[in-house]
Amino acid sequence: MSWEMYSSNTTFQAASCKTIIANLRELASAEDKHAKTYQKIQEALQAISYMYNWHSAMLQNASETAAIKRRFASSLVSNVVLPLQDHVHNYRNQTRQVFYEMRSSYEVLATRERYIKACKAAEAAIRARNTAMDKLNDLELQPKKATPSSQLPPLALLEAKKNVQGLDGLNQRIKATLDESVAAKEVYIQSDMTCRSDRSRHQNLIAEMLLKLETMEIQREEHLQNQVMFRVASMYQDMVTCVASSSKVLFDMSDPIFQVIILFAF
């Protein structure tokens, strides 16, 4: 074998060894990557059970959250909305009753005052009629005073007697009219006293009804604060606490799953 051939074979074998070494290195690197990938796959396979449990817990959490919201809505309707509607209904009825009593009292007072005005008008009419009768009586008596009764002829005496009788009747009517005026005055006085009493009673009733309205308003504000706002805040806090507790359980279960996913990704 010549030296050239030996040198050529040696060079070729050296190149072949380098190629083999490079291939072995690539194979080792591929095997290492394969081992790491296999390890990640094994870890991912182990995480499947966790993911299944996490998915079940997520569904259960969604169901529990929906149930909590339904309970909150039902409790809100039964403990807040319906009692509030009843309270508002009663408040309106009580308010209507108060204003009805105030209006009824005012109508009684107004009717009494109209009656007093009618009594005053009747009294004024009676007085005017009495004044007219007094003037008529004076006019009839003046001719009789001007002519002495001794100078009258017999017929005139009869007429004078007749006039005297007519005057007596007129006086009786005037007296009856005066009696009616006195009676009307007494009725007026009694009605005025009654009206004053009704007015005082009406004022007391108005003050009492205003105090009642103020008390009702205070009760309404207390009901809104204690039975509505406080209950809504308490129920909302309970709902938030339940949802947060359920979510915390879900998040605690998701931590190892996320760690496995991150490891598998990188």
PyRosetta script that sets phi, psi and omega in degrees:
from pyrosetta import init, pose_from_sequence

init()
pose = pose_from_sequence("MSWEMYSSNTTFQAASCKTIIANLRELASAEDKHAKTYQKIQEALQAISYMYNWHSAMLQNASETAAIKRRFASSLVSNVVLPLQDHVHNYRNQTRQVFYEMRSSYEVLATRERYIKACKAAEAAIRARNTAMDKLNDLELQPKKATPSSQLPPLALLEAKKNVQGLDGLNQRIKATLDESVAAKEVYIQSDMTCRSDRSRHQNLIAEMLLKLETMEIQREEHLQNQVMFRVASMYQDMVTCVASSSKVLFDMSDPIFQVIILFAF")
pose.set_psi(1, 131.1)
pose.set_omega(1, -178.7)
pose.set_phi(2, -79.1)
pose.set_psi(2, 161.3)
pose.set_omega(2, -179.3)
pose.set_phi(3, -64.7)
pose.set_psi(3, -35.7)
pose.set_omega(3, -178.2)
pose.set_phi(4, -65.2)
pose.set_psi(4, -42.2)
pose.set_omega(4, -179.3)
pose.set_phi(5, -67.7)
pose.set_psi(5, -39.1)
pose.set_omega(5, 179.6)
pose.set_phi(6, -64.2)
pose.set_psi(6, -42.7)
pose.set_omega(6, 179.6)
pose.set_phi(7, -65.3)
pose.set_psi(7, -39.4)
pose.set_omega(7, 179.9)
pose.set_phi(8, -66.0)
pose.set_psi(8, -42.1)
pose.set_omega(8, 179.0)
pose.set_phi(9, -64.9)
pose.set_psi(9, -38.8)
pose.set_omega(9, 179.9)
pose.set_phi(10, -64.2)
pose.set_psi(10, -43.6)
pose.set_omega(10, 179.1)
pose.set_phi(11, -63.0)
pose.set_psi(11, -42.2)
pose.set_omega(11, -180.0)
pose.set_phi(12, -65.0)
pose.set_psi(12, -40.6)
pose.set_omega(12, -179.8)
pose.set_phi(13, -67.8)
pose.set_psi(13, -37.2)
pose.set_omega(13, 177.8)
pose.set_phi(14, -63.6)
pose.set_psi(14, -42.0)
pose.set_omega(14, 177.9)
pose.set_phi(15, -64.5)
pose.set_psi(15, -38.7)
pose.set_omega(15, 178.4)
pose.set_phi(16, -64.6)
pose.set_psi(16, -39.4)
pose.set_omega(16, 177.8)
pose.set_phi(17, -63.6)
pose.set_psi(17, -41.3)
pose.set_omega(17, 177.7)
pose.set_phi(18, -62.3)
pose.set_psi(18, -40.0)
pose.set_omega(18, 179.1)
pose.set_phi(19, -64.9)
pose.set_psi(19, -42.3)
pose.set_omega(19, 179.6)
pose.set_phi(20, -63.1)
pose.set_psi(20, -43.0)
pose.set_omega(20, 179.4)
pose.set_phi(21, -61.7)
pose.set_psi(21, -42.7)
pose.set_omega(21, 178.9)
pose.set_phi(22, -63.8)
pose.set_psi(22, -41.2)
pose.set_omega(22, 178.5)
pose.set_phi(23, -65.2)
pose.set_psi(23, -38.9)
pose.set_omega(23, 177.8)
pose.set_phi(24, -64.0)
pose.set_psi(24, -39.6)
pose.set_omega(24, 177.5)
pose.set_phi(25, -63.9)
pose.set_psi(25, -44.1)
pose.set_omega(25, 178.0)
pose.set_phi(26, -62.5)
pose.set_psi(26, -39.3)
pose.set_omega(26, 178.8)
pose.set_phi(27, -65.4)
pose.set_psi(27, -40.8)
pose.set_omega(27, 178.3)
pose.set_phi(28, -64.5)
pose.set_psi(28, -41.3)
pose.set_omega(28, 178.1)
pose.set_phi(29, -64.2)
pose.set_psi(29, -41.8)
pose.set_omega(29, 178.8)
pose.set_phi(30, -64.2)
pose.set_psi(30, -40.4)
pose.set_omega(30, 178.4)
pose.set_phi(31, -65.3)
pose.set_psi(31, -37.6)
pose.set_omega(31, 178.0)
pose.set_phi(32, -64.7)
pose.set_psi(32, -44.5)
pose.set_omega(32, 177.1)
pose.set_phi(33, -62.5)
pose.set_psi(33, -40.8)
pose.set_omega(33, 179.3)
pose.set_phi(34, -63.1)
pose.set_psi(34, -40.5)
pose.set_omega(34, 179.3)
pose.set_phi(35, -64.5)
pose.set_psi(35, -42.5)
pose.set_omega(35, 178.5)
pose.set_phi(36, -64.7)
pose.set_psi(36, -42.6)
pose.set_omega(36, 178.7)
pose.set_phi(37, -63.3)
pose.set_psi(37, -41.5)
pose.set_omega(37, 178.5)
pose.set_phi(38, -62.4)
pose.set_psi(38, -39.9)
pose.set_omega(38, 178.6)
pose.set_phi(39, -63.6)
pose.set_psi(39, -42.0)
pose.set_omega(39, 178.5)
pose.set_phi(40, -64.3)
pose.set_psi(40, -39.3)
pose.set_omega(40, 178.5)
pose.set_phi(41, -63.9)
pose.set_psi(41, -41.2)
pose.set_omega(41, 177.9)
pose.set_phi(42, -62.9)
pose.set_psi(42, -42.3)
pose.set_omega(42, 177.8)
pose.set_phi(43, -65.2)
pose.set_psi(43, -39.1)
pose.set_omega(43, 178.0)
pose.set_phi(44, -65.1)
pose.set_psi(44, -38.4)
pose.set_omega(44, 177.6)
pose.set_phi(45, -64.9)
pose.set_psi(45, -36.6)
pose.set_omega(45, 176.3)
pose.set_phi(46, -68.1)
pose.set_psi(46, -29.1)
pose.set_omega(46, -179.3)
pose.set_phi(47, -78.6)
pose.set_psi(47, -11.4)
pose.set_omega(47, -179.1)
pose.set_phi(48, -61.1)
pose.set_psi(48, -41.5)
pose.set_omega(48, 178.9)
pose.set_phi(49, -63.9)
pose.set_psi(49, -39.2)
pose.set_omega(49, 176.3)
pose.set_phi(50, -63.6)
pose.set_psi(50, -42.1)
pose.set_omega(50, 179.7)
pose.set_phi(51, -64.8)
pose.set_psi(51, -38.1)
pose.set_omega(51, 177.6)
pose.set_phi(52, -63.6)
pose.set_psi(52, -46.4)
pose.set_omega(52, 178.1)
pose.set_phi(53, -63.2)
pose.set_psi(53, -39.4)
pose.set_omega(53, 179.2)
pose.set_phi(54, -65.0)
pose.set_psi(54, -40.6)
pose.set_omega(54, 177.7)
pose.set_phi(55, -63.8)
pose.set_psi(55, -42.0)
pose.set_omega(55, 176.8)
pose.set_phi(56, -62.9)
pose.set_psi(56, -41.6)
pose.set_omega(56, 178.3)
pose.set_phi(57, -65.7)
pose.set_psi(57, -35.1)
pose.set_omega(57, 178.4)
pose.set_phi(58, -65.5)
pose.set_psi(58, -43.7)
pose.set_omega(58, 176.7)
pose.set_phi(59, -63.2)
pose.set_psi(59, -41.9)
pose.set_omega(59, 178.6)
pose.set_phi(60, -64.5)
pose.set_psi(60, -38.6)
pose.set_omega(60, 178.2)
pose.set_phi(61, -64.0)
pose.set_psi(61, -41.6)
pose.set_omega(61, 177.6)
pose.set_phi(62, -63.3)
pose.set_psi(62, -41.6)
pose.set_omega(62, 178.3)
pose.set_phi(63, -64.7)
pose.set_psi(63, -43.4)
pose.set_omega(63, 179.1)
pose.set_phi(64, -65.4)
pose.set_psi(64, -39.2)
pose.set_omega(64, 178.0)
pose.set_phi(65, -63.1)
pose.set_psi(65, -43.1)
pose.set_omega(65, 177.2)
pose.set_phi(66, -63.4)
pose.set_psi(66, -40.6)
pose.set_omega(66, 178.2)
pose.set_phi(67, -64.7)
pose.set_psi(67, -39.5)
pose.set_omega(67, 177.9)
pose.set_phi(68, -63.1)
pose.set_psi(68, -42.8)
pose.set_omega(68, 178.5)
pose.set_phi(69, -64.8)
pose.set_psi(69, -39.1)
pose.set_omega(69, 177.7)
pose.set_phi(70, -65.1)
pose.set_psi(70, -42.5)
pose.set_omega(70, 177.4)
pose.set_phi(71, -63.1)
pose.set_psi(71, -38.6)
pose.set_omega(71, 178.0)
pose.set_phi(72, -63.3)
pose.set_psi(72, -45.1)
pose.set_omega(72, 179.2)
pose.set_phi(73, -64.2)
pose.set_psi(73, -43.7)
pose.set_omega(73, 179.2)
pose.set_phi(74, -63.9)
pose.set_psi(74, -43.5)
pose.set_omega(74, 178.0)
pose.set_phi(75, -65.5)
pose.set_psi(75, -36.4)
pose.set_omega(75, 177.9)
pose.set_phi(76, -63.4)
pose.set_psi(76, -41.6)
pose.set_omega(76, 179.8)
pose.set_phi(77, -69.0)
pose.set_psi(77, -46.7)
pose.set_omega(77, -174.3)
pose.set_phi(78, -75.4)
pose.set_psi(78, -35.2)
pose.set_omega(78, -174.2)
pose.set_phi(79, -99.2)
pose.set_psi(79, -15.7)
pose.set_omega(79, -176.2)
pose.set_phi(80, -123.4)
pose.set_psi(80, -55.8)
pose.set_omega(80, -171.9)
pose.set_phi(81, -66.1)
pose.set_psi(81, -52.7)
pose.set_omega(81, -178.0)
pose.set_phi(82, -63.9)
pose.set_psi(82, -47.1)
pose.set_omega(82, 175.3)
pose.set_phi(83, -60.8)
pose.set_psi(83, -35.3)
pose.set_omega(83, 178.3)
pose.set_phi(84, -66.5)
pose.set_psi(84, -40.3)
pose.set_omega(84, 176.6)
pose.set_phi(85, -62.0)
pose.set_psi(85, -43.6)
pose.set_omega(85, 177.2)
pose.set_phi(86, -62.5)
pose.set_psi(86, -41.7)
pose.set_omega(86, -179.9)
pose.set_phi(87, -64.3)
pose.set_psi(87, -43.7)
pose.set_omega(87, 179.0)
pose.set_phi(88, -64.3)
pose.set_psi(88, -40.1)
pose.set_omega(88, 178.3)
pose.set_phi(89, -62.5)
pose.set_psi(89, -46.2)
pose.set_omega(89, 178.6)
pose.set_phi(90, -64.9)
pose.set_psi(90, -38.3)
pose.set_omega(90, 179.3)
pose.set_phi(91, -63.6)
pose.set_psi(91, -41.8)
pose.set_omega(91, 178.2)
pose.set_phi(92, -65.4)
pose.set_psi(92, -43.1)
pose.set_omega(92, 179.0)
pose.set_phi(93, -62.8)
pose.set_psi(93, -43.4)
pose.set_omega(93, 178.9)
pose.set_phi(94, -64.6)
pose.set_psi(94, -39.0)
pose.set_omega(94, 178.5)
pose.set_phi(95, -65.4)
pose.set_psi(95, -43.5)
pose.set_omega(95, 177.1)
pose.set_phi(96, -60.9)
pose.set_psi(96, -41.7)
pose.set_omega(96, 179.7)
pose.set_phi(97, -63.0)
pose.set_psi(97, -39.8)
pose.set_omega(97, 178.8)
pose.set_phi(98, -63.5)
pose.set_psi(98, -48.1)
pose.set_omega(98, -179.7)
pose.set_phi(99, -67.8)
pose.set_psi(99, -32.0)
pose.set_omega(99, 176.1)
pose.set_phi(100, -64.4)
pose.set_psi(100, -44.0)
pose.set_omega(100, 178.7)
pose.set_phi(101, -64.8)
pose.set_psi(101, -40.0)
pose.set_omega(101, 178.1)
pose.set_phi(102, -64.5)
pose.set_psi(102, -42.3)
pose.set_omega(102, 180.0)
pose.set_phi(103, -68.2)
pose.set_psi(103, -40.3)
pose.set_omega(103, 178.7)
pose.set_phi(104, -62.5)
pose.set_psi(104, -43.2)
pose.set_omega(104, 178.0)
pose.set_phi(105, -63.2)
pose.set_psi(105, -39.8)
pose.set_omega(105, 178.5)
pose.set_phi(106, -66.3)
pose.set_psi(106, -39.0)
pose.set_omega(106, 178.9)
pose.set_phi(107, -64.8)
pose.set_psi(107, -39.7)
pose.set_omega(107, 176.3)
pose.set_phi(108, -62.5)
pose.set_psi(108, -43.8)
pose.set_omega(108, 179.1)
pose.set_phi(109, -64.3)
pose.set_psi(109, -42.6)
pose.set_omega(109, 179.0)
pose.set_phi(110, -64.7)
pose.set_psi(110, -40.1)
pose.set_omega(110, 177.3)
pose.set_phi(111, -62.6)
pose.set_psi(111, -42.7)
pose.set_omega(111, 178.3)
pose.set_phi(112, -62.8)
pose.set_psi(112, -41.4)
pose.set_omega(112, 179.1)
pose.set_phi(113, -66.9)
pose.set_psi(113, -37.2)
pose.set_omega(113, 175.4)
pose.set_phi(114, -64.3)
pose.set_psi(114, -37.3)
pose.set_omega(114, 177.6)
pose.set_phi(115, -64.6)
pose.set_psi(115, -40.1)
pose.set_omega(115, 177.8)
pose.set_phi(116, -64.0)
pose.set_psi(116, -41.9)
pose.set_omega(116, 176.9)
pose.set_phi(117, -60.6)
pose.set_psi(117, -40.4)
pose.set_omega(117, 177.7)
pose.set_phi(118, -64.5)
pose.set_psi(118, -39.6)
pose.set_omega(118, 177.7)
pose.set_phi(119, -63.7)
pose.set_psi(119, -41.5)
pose.set_omega(119, 177.8)
pose.set_phi(120, -62.9)
pose.set_psi(120, -42.8)
pose.set_omega(120, 178.4)
pose.set_phi(121, -63.3)
pose.set_psi(121, -41.4)
pose.set_omega(121, 178.3)
pose.set_phi(122, -64.5)
pose.set_psi(122, -41.2)
pose.set_omega(122, 178.8)
pose.set_phi(123, -63.9)
pose.set_psi(123, -42.2)
pose.set_omega(123, 178.2)
pose.set_phi(124, -63.7)
pose.set_psi(124, -39.6)
pose.set_omega(124, 178.5)
pose.set_phi(125, -64.8)
pose.set_psi(125, -41.0)
pose.set_omega(125, 179.1)
pose.set_phi(126, -64.9)
pose.set_psi(126, -42.3)
pose.set_omega(126, 178.5)
pose.set_phi(127, -63.6)
pose.set_psi(127, -41.8)
pose.set_omega(127, 178.3)
pose.set_phi(128, -62.8)
pose.set_psi(128, -40.5)
pose.set_omega(128, 178.1)
pose.set_phi(129, -66.4)
pose.set_psi(129, -39.5)
pose.set_omega(129, 177.7)
pose.set_phi(130, -63.2)
pose.set_psi(130, -41.0)
pose.set_omega(130, 178.4)
pose.set_phi(131, -63.6)
pose.set_psi(131, -41.8)
pose.set_omega(131, 178.3)
pose.set_phi(132, -63.9)
pose.set_psi(132, -40.1)
pose.set_omega(132, 178.3)
pose.set_phi(133, -66.7)
pose.set_psi(133, -37.6)
pose.set_omega(133, 177.2)
pose.set_phi(134, -63.5)
pose.set_psi(134, -42.4)
pose.set_omega(134, 177.5)
pose.set_phi(135, -63.9)
pose.set_psi(135, -41.3)
pose.set_omega(135, 178.4)
pose.set_phi(136, -63.7)
pose.set_psi(136, -38.8)
pose.set_omega(136, 178.6)
pose.set_phi(137, -64.9)
pose.set_psi(137, -41.5)
pose.set_omega(137, 178.4)
pose.set_phi(138, -64.1)
pose.set_psi(138, -40.0)
pose.set_omega(138, 179.1)
pose.set_phi(139, -65.4)
pose.set_psi(139, -33.9)
pose.set_omega(139, 179.5)
pose.set_phi(140, -76.8)
pose.set_psi(140, -28.1)
pose.set_omega(140, -178.9)
pose.set_phi(141, -82.4)
pose.set_psi(141, -24.7)
pose.set_omega(141, -178.3)
pose.set_phi(142, -61.3)
pose.set_psi(142, -45.9)
pose.set_omega(142, 177.9)
pose.set_phi(143, -64.0)
pose.set_psi(143, -32.1)
pose.set_omega(143, -179.2)
pose.set_phi(144, -68.8)
pose.set_psi(144, -36.9)
pose.set_omega(144, 178.2)
pose.set_phi(145, -71.0)
pose.set_psi(145, -30.7)
pose.set_omega(145, -178.7)
pose.set_phi(146, -72.3)
pose.set_psi(146, -26.4)
pose.set_omega(146, -177.2)
pose.set_phi(147, -111.0)
pose.set_psi(147, 115.0)
pose.set_omega(147, 177.8)
pose.set_phi(148, -62.0)
pose.set_psi(148, 146.5)
pose.set_omega(148, -178.0)
pose.set_phi(149, -72.0)
pose.set_psi(149, -23.8)
pose.set_omega(149, 179.6)
pose.set_phi(150, -70.8)
pose.set_psi(150, -26.3)
pose.set_omega(150, -179.2)
pose.set_phi(151, -87.2)
pose.set_psi(151, -6.8)
pose.set_omega(151, -177.9)
pose.set_phi(152, -77.8)
pose.set_psi(152, 143.8)
pose.set_omega(152, 174.6)
pose.set_phi(153, -71.5)
pose.set_psi(153, 167.7)
pose.set_omega(153, -178.5)
pose.set_phi(154, -55.6)
pose.set_psi(154, -41.9)
pose.set_omega(154, 179.0)
pose.set_phi(155, -63.1)
pose.set_psi(155, -38.6)
pose.set_omega(155, 178.8)
pose.set_phi(156, -66.2)
pose.set_psi(156, -35.0)
pose.set_omega(156, 177.4)
pose.set_phi(157, -63.4)
pose.set_psi(157, -41.0)
pose.set_omega(157, 177.9)
pose.set_phi(158, -63.2)
pose.set_psi(158, -42.2)
pose.set_omega(158, 178.5)
pose.set_phi(159, -65.2)
pose.set_psi(159, -38.1)
pose.set_omega(159, 178.1)
pose.set_phi(160, -64.1)
pose.set_psi(160, -40.6)
pose.set_omega(160, 177.7)
pose.set_phi(161, -63.0)
pose.set_psi(161, -40.0)
pose.set_omega(161, 178.1)
pose.set_phi(162, -64.2)
pose.set_psi(162, -39.4)
pose.set_omega(162, 178.9)
pose.set_phi(163, -66.2)
pose.set_psi(163, -36.6)
pose.set_omega(163, 177.9)
pose.set_phi(164, -63.9)
pose.set_psi(164, -41.7)
pose.set_omega(164, 177.2)
pose.set_phi(165, -63.1)
pose.set_psi(165, -42.1)
pose.set_omega(165, 176.7)
pose.set_phi(166, -63.6)
pose.set_psi(166, -36.0)
pose.set_omega(166, 178.1)
pose.set_phi(167, -66.3)
pose.set_psi(167, -38.7)
pose.set_omega(167, 176.5)
pose.set_phi(168, -61.0)
pose.set_psi(168, -43.6)
pose.set_omega(168, 177.4)
pose.set_phi(169, -61.9)
pose.set_psi(169, -39.9)
pose.set_omega(169, 178.0)
pose.set_phi(170, -63.4)
pose.set_psi(170, -41.6)
pose.set_omega(170, 178.3)
pose.set_phi(171, -62.6)
pose.set_psi(171, -38.6)
pose.set_omega(171, 178.3)
pose.set_phi(172, -64.3)
pose.set_psi(172, -41.6)
pose.set_omega(172, 178.1)
pose.set_phi(173, -65.3)
pose.set_psi(173, -40.0)
pose.set_omega(173, 178.1)
pose.set_phi(174, -62.6)
pose.set_psi(174, -42.5)
pose.set_omega(174, 178.7)
pose.set_phi(175, -61.9)
pose.set_psi(175, -43.1)
pose.set_omega(175, 177.8)
pose.set_phi(176, -61.9)
pose.set_psi(176, -39.4)
pose.set_omega(176, 178.0)
pose.set_phi(177, -64.2)
pose.set_psi(177, -41.3)
pose.set_omega(177, 176.9)
pose.set_phi(178, -63.0)
pose.set_psi(178, -40.3)
pose.set_omega(178, 176.7)
pose.set_phi(179, -60.9)
pose.set_psi(179, -41.9)
pose.set_omega(179, 177.0)
pose.set_phi(180, -62.1)
pose.set_psi(180, -39.2)
pose.set_omega(180, 179.1)
pose.set_phi(181, -63.7)
pose.set_psi(181, -42.1)
pose.set_omega(181, 177.8)
pose.set_phi(182, -63.1)
pose.set_psi(182, -43.4)
pose.set_omega(182, 178.6)
pose.set_phi(183, -62.4)
pose.set_psi(183, -41.9)
pose.set_omega(183, 178.1)
pose.set_phi(184, -63.4)
pose.set_psi(184, -37.0)
pose.set_omega(184, 178.8)
pose.set_phi(185, -66.3)
pose.set_psi(185, -41.2)
pose.set_omega(185, 177.9)
pose.set_phi(186, -63.3)
pose.set_psi(186, -41.6)
pose.set_omega(186, 177.0)
pose.set_phi(187, -62.3)
pose.set_psi(187, -41.5)
pose.set_omega(187, 178.8)
pose.set_phi(188, -62.1)
pose.set_psi(188, -45.5)
pose.set_omega(188, 179.8)
pose.set_phi(189, -60.9)
pose.set_psi(189, -44.9)
pose.set_omega(189, 179.0)
pose.set_phi(190, -63.3)
pose.set_psi(190, -41.9)
pose.set_omega(190, 179.1)
pose.set_phi(191, -66.2)
pose.set_psi(191, -38.0)
pose.set_omega(191, 178.1)
pose.set_phi(192, -64.2)
pose.set_psi(192, -41.6)
pose.set_omega(192, 176.7)
pose.set_phi(193, -62.4)
pose.set_psi(193, -42.7)
pose.set_omega(193, 178.2)
pose.set_phi(194, -63.6)
pose.set_psi(194, -39.5)
pose.set_omega(194, 179.9)
pose.set_phi(195, -65.5)
pose.set_psi(195, -41.8)
pose.set_omega(195, 177.4)
pose.set_phi(196, -61.7)
pose.set_psi(196, -42.4)
pose.set_omega(196, 177.5)
pose.set_phi(197, -63.1)
pose.set_psi(197, -43.0)
pose.set_omega(197, 178.2)
pose.set_phi(198, -64.5)
pose.set_psi(198, -38.3)
pose.set_omega(198, 179.3)
pose.set_phi(199, -65.3)
pose.set_psi(199, -43.1)
pose.set_omega(199, 176.9)
pose.set_phi(200, -63.4)
pose.set_psi(200, -42.4)
pose.set_omega(200, 178.2)
pose.set_phi(201, -63.4)
pose.set_psi(201, -39.7)
pose.set_omega(201, 179.2)
pose.set_phi(202, -64.1)
pose.set_psi(202, -41.9)
pose.set_omega(202, 178.2)
pose.set_phi(203, -63.6)
pose.set_psi(203, -42.3)
pose.set_omega(203, 177.5)
pose.set_phi(204, -64.2)
pose.set_psi(204, -39.3)
pose.set_omega(204, 178.7)
pose.set_phi(205, -64.3)
pose.set_psi(205, -41.9)
pose.set_omega(205, 179.0)
pose.set_phi(206, -61.7)
pose.set_psi(206, -44.5)
pose.set_omega(206, 178.4)
pose.set_phi(207, -62.5)
pose.set_psi(207, -41.4)
pose.set_omega(207, 179.2)
pose.set_phi(208, -65.6)
pose.set_psi(208, -41.5)
pose.set_omega(208, -179.7)
pose.set_phi(209, -68.2)
pose.set_psi(209, -37.1)
pose.set_omega(209, 176.8)
pose.set_phi(210, -64.5)
pose.set_psi(210, -40.6)
pose.set_omega(210, 175.9)
pose.set_phi(211, -63.8)
pose.set_psi(211, -38.7)
pose.set_omega(211, 177.9)
pose.set_phi(212, -65.1)
pose.set_psi(212, -41.2)
pose.set_omega(212, 176.9)
pose.set_phi(213, -62.7)
pose.set_psi(213, -40.7)
pose.set_omega(213, 177.8)
pose.set_phi(214, -63.1)
pose.set_psi(214, -42.5)
pose.set_omega(214, 177.8)
pose.set_phi(215, -62.9)
pose.set_psi(215, -42.2)
pose.set_omega(215, 178.4)
pose.set_phi(216, -62.8)
pose.set_psi(216, -38.5)
pose.set_omega(216, 179.4)
pose.set_phi(217, -66.8)
pose.set_psi(217, -39.6)
pose.set_omega(217, 177.2)
pose.set_phi(218, -63.6)
pose.set_psi(218, -43.6)
pose.set_omega(218, 178.3)
pose.set_phi(219, -63.0)
pose.set_psi(219, -37.7)
pose.set_omega(219, 179.0)
pose.set_phi(220, -64.8)
pose.set_psi(220, -43.8)
pose.set_omega(220, 179.0)
pose.set_phi(221, -64.5)
pose.set_psi(221, -40.6)
pose.set_omega(221, 177.9)
pose.set_phi(222, -64.6)
pose.set_psi(222, -39.2)
pose.set_omega(222, 178.6)
pose.set_phi(223, -64.9)
pose.set_psi(223, -43.5)
pose.set_omega(223, 179.4)
pose.set_phi(224, -63.3)
pose.set_psi(224, -38.4)
pose.set_omega(224, -177.6)
pose.set_phi(225, -74.9)
pose.set_psi(225, -45.7)
pose.set_omega(225, -173.3)
pose.set_phi(226, -86.4)
pose.set_psi(226, -41.9)
pose.set_omega(226, -173.4)
pose.set_phi(227, -93.1)
pose.set_psi(227, -16.7)
pose.set_omega(227, -177.3)
pose.set_phi(228, -112.6)
pose.set_psi(228, -65.3)
pose.set_omega(228, -174.3)
pose.set_phi(229, -64.6)
pose.set_psi(229, -46.4)
pose.set_omega(229, -178.4)
pose.set_phi(230, -64.0)
pose.set_psi(230, -42.9)
pose.set_omega(230, -179.6)
pose.set_phi(231, -66.4)
pose.set_psi(231, -41.9)
pose.set_omega(231, 179.2)
pose.set_phi(232, -62.9)
pose.set_psi(232, -44.3)
pose.set_omega(232, 178.9)
pose.set_phi(233, -63.3)
pose.set_psi(233, -41.8)
pose.set_omega(233, 179.8)
pose.set_phi(234, -65.3)
pose.set_psi(234, -45.7)
pose.set_omega(234, 179.8)
pose.set_phi(235, -66.1)
pose.set_psi(235, -37.6)
pose.set_omega(235, 178.2)
pose.set_phi(236, -65.6)
pose.set_psi(236, -39.5)
pose.set_omega(236, 177.5)
pose.set_phi(237, -64.2)
pose.set_psi(237, -41.3)
pose.set_omega(237, 177.1)
pose.set_phi(238, -62.4)
pose.set_psi(238, -41.5)
pose.set_omega(238, 179.8)
pose.set_phi(239, -64.6)
pose.set_psi(239, -44.3)
pose.set_omega(239, 179.5)
pose.set_phi(240, -62.6)
pose.set_psi(240, -40.4)
pose.set_omega(240, 179.1)
pose.set_phi(241, -63.5)
pose.set_psi(241, -44.4)
pose.set_omega(241, 179.4)
pose.set_phi(242, -64.2)
pose.set_psi(242, -43.9)
pose.set_omega(242, 179.5)
pose.set_phi(243, -64.8)
pose.set_psi(243, -41.4)
pose.set_omega(243, 179.4)
pose.set_phi(244, -65.4)
pose.set_psi(244, -39.8)
pose.set_omega(244, 178.4)
pose.set_phi(245, -64.3)
pose.set_psi(245, -44.2)
pose.set_omega(245, 178.5)
pose.set_phi(246, -65.2)
pose.set_psi(246, -39.1)
pose.set_omega(246, 179.2)
pose.set_phi(247, -68.1)
pose.set_psi(247, -35.0)
pose.set_omega(247, 179.1)
pose.set_phi(248, -63.6)
pose.set_psi(248, -41.2)
pose.set_omega(248, 177.2)
pose.set_phi(249, -60.6)
pose.set_psi(249, -42.6)
pose.set_omega(249, 179.6)
pose.set_phi(250, -65.2)
pose.set_psi(250, -42.2)
pose.set_omega(250, -179.8)
pose.set_phi(251, -67.7)
pose.set_psi(251, -36.9)
pose.set_omega(251, 177.3)
pose.set_phi(252, -62.9)
pose.set_psi(252, -37.0)
pose.set_omega(252, 178.0)
pose.set_phi(253, -72.9)
pose.set_psi(253, -26.1)
pose.set_omega(253, -175.1)
pose.set_phi(254, -83.1)
pose.set_psi(254, -17.0)
pose.set_omega(254, -177.6)
pose.set_phi(255, -59.9)
pose.set_psi(255, -52.6)
pose.set_omega(255, 179.5)
pose.set_phi(256, -63.3)
pose.set_psi(256, -31.9)
pose.set_omega(256, 179.1)
pose.set_phi(257, -66.3)
pose.set_psi(257, -43.4)
pose.set_omega(257, 178.7)
pose.set_phi(258, -64.4)
pose.set_psi(258, -36.3)
pose.set_omega(258, 177.4)
pose.set_phi(259, -63.5)
pose.set_psi(259, -42.2)
pose.set_omega(259, 178.0)
pose.set_phi(260, -64.8)
pose.set_psi(260, -41.6)
pose.set_omega(260, 179.8)
pose.set_phi(261, -63.5)
pose.set_psi(261, -40.1)
pose.set_omega(261, 179.1)
pose.set_phi(262, -65.6)
pose.set_psi(262, -43.6)
pose.set_omega(262, 178.0)
pose.set_phi(263, -62.2)
pose.set_psi(263, -40.7)
pose.set_omega(263, 179.9)
pose.set_phi(264, -67.7)
pose.set_psi(264, -33.0)
pose.set_omega(264, -179.4)
pose.set_phi(265, -71.8)
pose.set_psi(265, -33.2)
pose.set_omega(265, -177.0)
pose.set_phi(266, -105.5)
pose.dump_pdb("model.pdb")
